Amino acid sequence: MAVDLKKYREIKTELDARQVQLVAVSKIKPVPDLMNLYEEGQRDFGENYVQELVDKQPQLPADTRWHFIGHLQSNKVKYLAPFIHLIHGVDSVKLLAEINKQAAKSNRVIHCLLQVHIAQEETKFGFDANELAETIQAIQTEGALSNVMIDGLMGMASFSDDTVKVRGEMKFLKELFDTYSAVKTSNCHFTILSMGMSGDYAMAIEEGSNMVRMGSLLFGARL
Ligand SMILES: *Cc1c(COP(=O)(O)O)cnc(C)c1O
């Protein structure tokens, strides 16, 4: 299935009106599909796999903003550090320390979101509420992390028809986001709540998301 430009324009107009940022999730999709959206004005693209991202990056114009939305292993941070715009899935202090180290080597500040485990499914990564509290405490006290900037939180709700459950998970993430929005340090300043995908973005926006990660609705199903 090809890129649905009409759908893109519709969604983009709707999101712009609500001041919600759109990350076009282009994993597994070929570069010409990404270029179709680039030509429509889309600049933010999300990828899940380091190798695929590193391969695609030089093939799109230099002002493309690349988001890493997958599970990132510490030993791969170095491949993304020179150019990555935002890392959504930070789920350990160890990973954050490695991002900081590699960012320093590239003479950059790398923007990150902390991933919170909000779904009941076992397979989803992220901090629970207690770990999040500890991590934010560590970020505040650990003055050494001067090459990262924590911009907010990311979460994935359950894949479920149980809208009460899904909405509850989203509300929980928004509460955490509001709580930690009070923290303002040199490396932590919450402005982004990355929540919502093709299937649940409307609800996510109702619940306070200001950045949605959308793949299949724009690019067609990933077969
Ligand atoms: C694949 C993926 C998306 C996009 O999913 P769609 O259902 O295709 O919109 C969003 N976020 C993450 C973390 C993903 O892995």
The ligand as an SDF file (V2000), in Angstrom:
LIG
                    3D

 15 15  0  0  0  0  0  0  0  0999 V2000
    5.4290    1.0430   15.4890 C   0  0  0  0  0  0  0  0  0  0  0  0
    5.2870    2.0280   16.5790 C   0  0  0  0  0  0  0  0  0  0  0  0
    4.3970    3.0970   16.4960 C   0  0  0  0  0  0  0  0  0  0  0  0
    3.4360    3.2950   15.3220 C   0  0  0  0  0  0  0  0  0  0  0  0
    2.4580    2.3140   15.3140 O   0  0  0  0  0  0  0  0  0  0  0  0
    1.1690    2.4360   14.3400 P   0  0  0  0  0  0  0  0  0  0  0  0
    0.1780    1.5960   15.0040 O   0  0  0  0  0  0  0  0  0  0  0  0
    1.6050    1.9090   13.0180 O   0  0  0  0  0  0  0  0  0  0  0  0
    0.8030    3.8550   14.2820 O   0  0  0  0  0  0  0  0  0  0  0  0
    4.3640    4.0210   17.5200 C   0  0  0  0  0  0  0  0  0  0  0  0
    5.1620    3.9050   18.5900 N   0  0  0  0  0  0  0  0  0  0  0  0
    6.0250    2.8890   18.7290 C   0  0  0  0  0  0  0  0  0  0  0  0
    6.8780    2.8260   19.9340 C   0  0  0  0  0  0  0  0  0  0  0  0
    6.1150    1.9180   17.7340 C   0  0  0  0  0  0  0  0  0  0  0  0
    6.9660    0.9000   17.8930 O   0  0  0  0  0  0  0  0  0  0  0  0
  1  2  1  0
  2  3  1  0
  2 14  2  0
  3  4  1  0
  3 10  2  0
  4  5  1  0
  5  6  1  0
  6  7  2  0
  6  8  1  0
  6  9  1  0
 10 11  1  0
 11 12  2  0
 12 13  1  0
 12 14  1  0
 14 15  1  0
M  END
$$$$
